[in-house]
Amino acid sequence: MTLAMQVIGGKWKLLILNAIRKECPARFGELRDKMVDITHATLTAQLRELERDGVIERKAYAVSPPKVEYKLTELGKLLIPVMQALCDWGEAFRQSAVVSAERIEEGTAE
């Protein structure tokens, strides 16, 4: 678990990987637009780390303006069920939080 968290842990990496998973290949500008709170430098650094660790692949095209695409490697694709499980858990948590909030409002919470 420690090694996995070293590779995919942190505030942005799973969000970046999930964005690439949903729209593969993903261009740098598309990723930046989807994650409005991330800085250009942070996105660049996180993408480089993920590429270095073999989780994503970067393909640069010799065109003007520069075009760069990112996609999951075979190793990165192994994370798809993990990301889906986290998405499913988040949705279940959101639903339970809504139910809990409704119970609190109704005065039926224990």
C-alpha positions as CSV (number, residue, x, y, z in Angstrom):
1,M,0.0,0.0,0.0
2,T,2.9,2.4,0.8
3,L,4.4,2.0,-2.6
4,A,1.1,2.5,-4.3
5,M,0.4,5.7,-2.4
6,Q,3.9,7.0,-3.3
7,V,3.0,6.5,-7.0
8,I,-0.6,7.7,-7.0
9,G,-1.1,9.5,-3.8
10,G,-1.5,13.2,-3.2
11,K,-4.1,15.7,-4.1
12,W,-4.1,15.6,-7.9
13,K,-2.8,12.3,-9.3
14,L,-5.9,10.2,-9.0
15,L,-8.0,13.1,-10.4
16,I,-5.6,13.4,-13.3
17,L,-5.6,9.7,-13.9
18,N,-9.4,9.6,-13.8
19,A,-9.7,12.5,-16.2
20,I,-7.3,10.6,-18.6
21,R,-9.3,7.4,-18.1
22,K,-12.5,9.2,-19.1
23,E,-11.1,10.9,-22.2
24,C,-8.2,8.9,-23.5
25,P,-6.0,10.3,-25.0
26,A,-6.2,13.6,-23.1
27,R,-4.5,16.7,-24.1
28,F,-2.7,18.9,-21.6
29,G,-5.1,21.9,-22.1
30,E,-8.1,19.6,-21.6
31,L,-6.7,18.3,-18.4
32,R,-6.0,21.9,-17.2
33,D,-9.5,23.0,-18.1
34,K,-11.1,20.1,-16.2
35,M,-9.1,20.8,-13.0
36,V,-9.5,24.6,-12.6
37,D,-7.7,24.7,-9.2
38,I,-4.5,23.1,-10.4
39,T,-1.6,25.3,-11.5
40,H,0.1,24.8,-14.8
41,A,3.4,24.0,-12.9
42,T,1.7,21.4,-10.6
43,L,-0.1,19.7,-13.5
44,T,3.1,19.5,-15.4
45,A,5.0,18.1,-12.4
46,Q,2.3,15.5,-11.6
47,L,2.2,14.4,-15.2
48,R,5.9,14.0,-15.4
49,E,5.9,11.9,-12.2
50,L,3.2,9.7,-13.5
51,E,5.1,9.3,-16.8
52,R,8.3,8.6,-14.9
53,D,6.6,5.9,-12.9
54,G,5.2,4.2,-16.0
55,V,1.5,4.9,-15.2
56,I,0.9,7.2,-18.2
57,E,2.4,7.7,-21.6
58,R,3.1,11.1,-23.2
59,K,3.1,11.6,-26.9
60,A,4.3,14.8,-28.4
61,Y,3.5,15.8,-31.9
62,A,5.8,18.0,-34.0
63,V,3.2,20.6,-34.9
64,S,2.6,24.3,-34.2
65,P,1.1,25.0,-31.7
66,P,2.6,22.1,-29.8
67,K,0.3,19.1,-29.2
68,V,0.8,16.7,-26.4
69,E,-1.4,13.8,-25.5
70,Y,-1.5,11.5,-22.4
71,K,-2.9,8.1,-22.1
72,L,-2.8,5.3,-19.6
73,T,-0.2,2.6,-20.0
74,E,-1.0,-1.0,-19.5
75,L,0.2,-0.6,-15.9
76,G,-2.0,2.5,-15.6
77,K,-5.0,0.6,-16.9
78,L,-4.7,-1.7,-13.9
79,L,-5.9,1.3,-11.9
80,I,-9.2,1.6,-13.7
81,P,-11.1,-0.8,-11.4
82,V,-9.6,1.0,-8.4
83,M,-10.7,4.4,-9.7
84,Q,-14.1,3.0,-10.6
85,A,-14.4,1.6,-7.1
86,L,-13.5,5.0,-5.6
87,C,-16.1,6.7,-7.8
88,D,-18.7,4.2,-6.7
89,W,-17.8,4.6,-3.1
90,G,-18.0,8.4,-3.4
91,E,-21.4,8.2,-4.9
92,A,-22.6,5.8,-2.2
93,F,-21.1,8.1,0.5
94,R,-22.8,11.2,-1.1
95,Q,-26.2,9.3,-1.1
96,S,-25.7,8.3,2.5
97,A,-24.8,11.8,3.5
98,V,-27.9,13.1,1.8
99,V,-30.0,10.6,3.7
100,S,-28.3,11.4,7.0
101,A,-28.8,15.1,6.4
102,E,-32.5,14.5,5.7
103,R,-32.9,12.4,8.8
104,I,-31.2,15.1,10.9
105,E,-33.6,17.7,9.4
106,E,-36.6,15.4,10.1
107,G,-35.4,14.7,13.6
108,T,-35.2,11.0,13.0
109,A,-31.5,10.5,13.2
110,E,-30.2,8.3,16.0
